[in-house]
Amino acid sequence: MKIKRFFAQDMRHAIRKVREELGADAVILSNRKLDQGIEIIAAIDYDESLVGGGADAVPEAAAAQPGAPAPETAGTYDARARYSEAPVQAQADAPAQPATASAGSQTRARNPLADIEWDHDPAIIEMRREIQEMRGLLENQLAHLAWGELNRRRPAEAGILRRLSALGLPSALCTELAQAAGETADPEQGWRRALALLAQRLPVTDDDILSQGGIVALVGSTGVGKTTTVAKLAARYALRHGPRSVALVTTDSYRIGAHEQLFTYGRILGVPVQVAGDHNELHNALQSLRDKRLVLIDTAGMSQRDLRLSEQFTTLREAGLPIRSYLVMSATTQAGVLEEAVRAFNQGRLDGCILTKVDEAAALGGAISIIAGHQLPLAYVGDGQRVPEDLHPARAQNLVNRALSLQQQAGQETHDDTLAERFGAIAASGRV
């Protein structure tokens, strides 16, 4: 039996709510008039034998048919905000129940009104709102106090947290770096140590695509610069080893005219370009290009939430030849979106990543934190549209210095209120 409490402005609306949620077979157990309107307690799958007797029983009048008024009842709240509603006289006159029950059975009925849902009770809703506001105010005050105490007791660490936060790094990473850097008498020395530790957390591949060759696929969302990056890599490889040593393949069969840009690059560079719509065509294309030292595959741009993403993984996985996959990420993308992209595309077992549009980014902290957090080796950094000049082998310290330079150009510092909200709770816990 399911019992639920309803509130409405009048009886007609209350009955409508009962019918919409519980159906036409619902039974009204009680109803009463409140200042805000009408309160109805109704049940579905009503079994009178469950509530017909005992000290916790529901009165017969409360089980009247829909629309029938219920007698006045005395209600009380227990410590768990459950509502027990039964006539006082009925409880006093109820016959005593057996103290024990036979094995495997239960003779005493449970009060069904103890299971009433109180989510719509205006008083409880208001009480919850006030408690949440009070909790928020208290947490905010404690955070400010803890942040102020941290500034007083360990000013060097607090300064590192402030400067790391300005880079756009997440709170957890800022805290770890500040702790590792430690308290020092020279704030600049501690800051340089924190930046060095950040660089150490960034894995790089050391120009592996152009040095190792092989079959390499670039994957990623739409608009991150995959095709331009393919052209840059092909141009650099052609300059080192000649145009006969490199070839291009596109698997983008979703967009109209998607192949044209890659074919244009192929004509300019003097390298062959092939199209593969599925894993069989990709296998045949790769077999025909076995004499090439580097084959670059430009895949279709897809959102990390695209249902067709699994098809792309299947195409690469079932091509029958070893393919290394690199995720192309734009430095202008928010950290949360980058996090989703890494998780989604890593289903295809990523070998590394390439960071593009660094020249367009306002901050690099988000991208750096994602790369460091997933330990996804960074292969190249793109910072412009020129082919092939604006592509560079990744260097961890260079990327950190670039992030610092962007922050200094912006000239923005994190306000103390924001720092208290970000690090106050951590400082209060003693983690910094």
Summary of the structure (lengths in Angstrom):
residues: 432
radius of gyration: 33.6
end to end distance: 52.9
largest distance: 101.7
contacts: 1327
relative contact order: 0.11
helix: 48%
strand: 16%
